[in-house]
Amino acid sequence: MDISKHDYLEKVLESHKMKHVSDFVSKHTTKRDEIKSELQSNYTGKIYIPINSGSYAKHTAINIKFDLDIIVPFKRDAFETLEEMFDSVYDFLYEKYKDKATVRKQKVSIGLEFYPDEDGEVINLDIVPGRELNQDQYLEDKKLNLYVNALYGVLKEKTYIQTNIQAQIDHITAKQNERKKIRLLKAWKHHNRETYKSFLLELLVIKAFDQANIDGDLWEKLKKTMEYIQNNVNQEGFTLKDPGNSGNNVIDTLNTNERQKLSDTMKRIIENIEANDDNIKIYFPINEKFEETDAQRGYGIKTASASVSIPPNNTRFGL
Amino acid sequence: MINIELLKETLKRLSFIKNINEINCEDSIIRGSIVILFDGLESSLNFRFEIYPPYPLKYHGSESIKFYNEDLISINHVMQDGSICIHNSHNTDLKQKILMDFDSLKQWIQKYYIDKENDLNYEHIVVEEGLVDENYYSYIFTDISHTFSEGDFGKVDIFPLNNAFYKDKVIQNFLVQKFVFNKSKIPCKWNSHYSNIQASEFGLFYFLDKHPAKMNKFIFNNWVEFQGLVSNVFLNYLHQFEKKFLTNSKGNILPLFFGYRTVNNEIHWQVALIKIGAFPIKGEAEILLDIKTGKWNTKLISSDIQWALVRDSSYKYFFGRGTIDKSITESKILIIGLGAIGSMVAKTLTRGGCKYIDIVDYDIKEPENVCRSEYLFQSGLCDKVREIESLLIAISPFVEVTIIKKEYFELIAKMLYKDMESRSHLIANLNEYDIVFDCTTDNDLMHILEIFELTGQIINMSITNHAQELVCAFSPNIYNFVNTQFSEILNNDLEDLYEPTGCWNPTFKASYNDINTLVQFAIKHINNIYKNSKEKNNFVIGTNADELTLEIKEY
């Protein structure tokens, strides 16, 4: 590789920045604000001010995959039950947007997938209704109960989870170093089609920075973060506390085999990159769509490099 | 040539040989006899021996020394001519070999004569292969889903495979296709190709309660030995059959199948060859209380039986010596692209016991494809799919091969994959496969298959020029991995390409050996992953600078 791994990873991060898709994001934020406003109007007196969540709000988004979620905090007495709350929000959104979007019930949220606009772009938003734990306490403790859609619940009996979205957002706030590594691991996750939850990766990175000595350049820090995951995620007694609910150990979302697999994967990534710098491109590819080239010094669609008489450089054989 | 005096001197060193009778040499074969007695043996045993010129070396895979005792043929591992079946150890030193061989005889006596041990393995009855009109005949059968009972008889549909040479004589090979019993057809479990061929010949079958053998190990050699084992109804049927076909088919050979149960209730068949007009039967007047009833019964007459060669080629035995893992052989497999890699994958999977392989390729086989793929020159120019189908069926009678229309991917999938309704149909079709091998090197197709997010496993395989590396990727992480490997990681030589005369269409350089070495290693690794339920990590097989060491790197 003709540049250092540090410089390469900076390019990876640069090519995944949200600024490259600002027009697309702004379509999302406009729609998000519209929905928030509709909800506030419809549930006047029963609702607190909805808050933004998801990777975009947490500044951990990458431009190939990002979430703009709306948390809708209701007052304790707004609904008799959480299910009633969930169904009410679904019914409202369905009536409001059924001609413009696919509206569906998800695990703890209502998903809105808007039909492609004139640019062929699709806006996705998740609306998460929550009800404060105790009457009039939300503004103070930020605690919410979320309804768990029975179709998705791990346990049939469990129909709600307690969370504190604000605490989850605060957990990542002002952690610029961690956010870089989170974005890199998210790029790895998406490009390599890994199925780990982004929330899990976030918590792992934050815990690595908290527990281990993560220093050096960008590659060194990423490597040490991955080493921390490799050495700890498969250990008995390892915990990942959900900042929104201290009773929730997020590592439990992986079984023993999955934890070992994650550890093995981290080990393999480090070994392969240490053996050959170029392997970093397999795991952490630059988003070619927004790659800054020396010639361009700008962003744009990468043009084909092959001429008509020379096979392109990714030519494969076997026929 | 062994020296008789040396033989005698050597044998005198063995204390269990109590007497050495006259030893002589005639026609380069040394013959003699010995008396054996040792502790544990109640009385002495006499054995003849014959030593052939190659001694102490083996010939035709058999020992060049034989021991005989015709009185012991009821004992395990004694042939009908009284020869003892012993597998001795290799030794080129004459004296040592003599000592070892005669000691092996002693060990055989201890194990099978004194201790009366029974081997765990089932041994088929011994059949002497017979020639009919200077031709051998063989019949290859497989399992059926039917349980016959004693006395059941009917018709057997057969059709000829290739004639060939067997022990320097012509052999006529036949495949047993189905049994017809009580007007029902009972098919043999071959693949649909062999099941659907029009049977051109037939035989008869009779199901026995016991092995048609003396001492349960030597097949009957005279028809009268069947007396009492086959029903009068069947013998009468044979008589009527012969009468019916005598005029038009006199002298034709009719295979007569005798079925019986072996280990685990499996059915085995032996086939006797009889000529129409010379059935080993005669009519005999029925007599009751010394008075002829006016009825005739059919009886067997004394005559030698000519037995054919028979092979149980059921899946269990056909692939008994080695298969790839069941999780692959039982899978429904699609192979897209039948070039060098695809044809090797197809053939390897078939030889590995896979049962369901669909294939697709739009390309034509040219003579220049032959040197580094599984195609044959003999078939000339042809659609690749057709030749591979023939090849796979020629290898395995158990693989079901279906050709997918060449437009399926090249036109339909590429044209319609963006249309959501069409895409859902394509995905539904492709989801019928458990494993899809993409051996096309087609980046467009690789992209389409990836976005389809199929439920089955896609395995993408391609190589670099000179077969330096083989890249194998598993869904869902194929497109990015493969492209990055080829464009950023591997040193893929795009200068030294083979450029055939004619239009610009350069291709890679590599021999059959270069490519197949990588492909076999890759399939071995894939098989290992399936067998041990390991993580399906993408991998690259690389060739070291010495070109003799292969290294696998998982990602």
Interface residues (C-beta under 8 A of the other chain):
Chain A: H191 N192 R193 E194 K261 D264 R268 N272 A275 N276 D278 N279 K281 I282 Y283 P285 S309 I310 P311 N313 N314 T315 R316 F317 G318 L319
Chain B: G337 G339 A340 I341 G342 D363 C439 T440 T441 N443 M461 S462 I463 T464 N465 V471 P476 N477 N480 F481 V482 N483 T484 Q485 F486 S487 E488 I489 N492 L494 L497 W504 P506 T507 F508 A510 I515 E535 N537 K553 E554 Y555
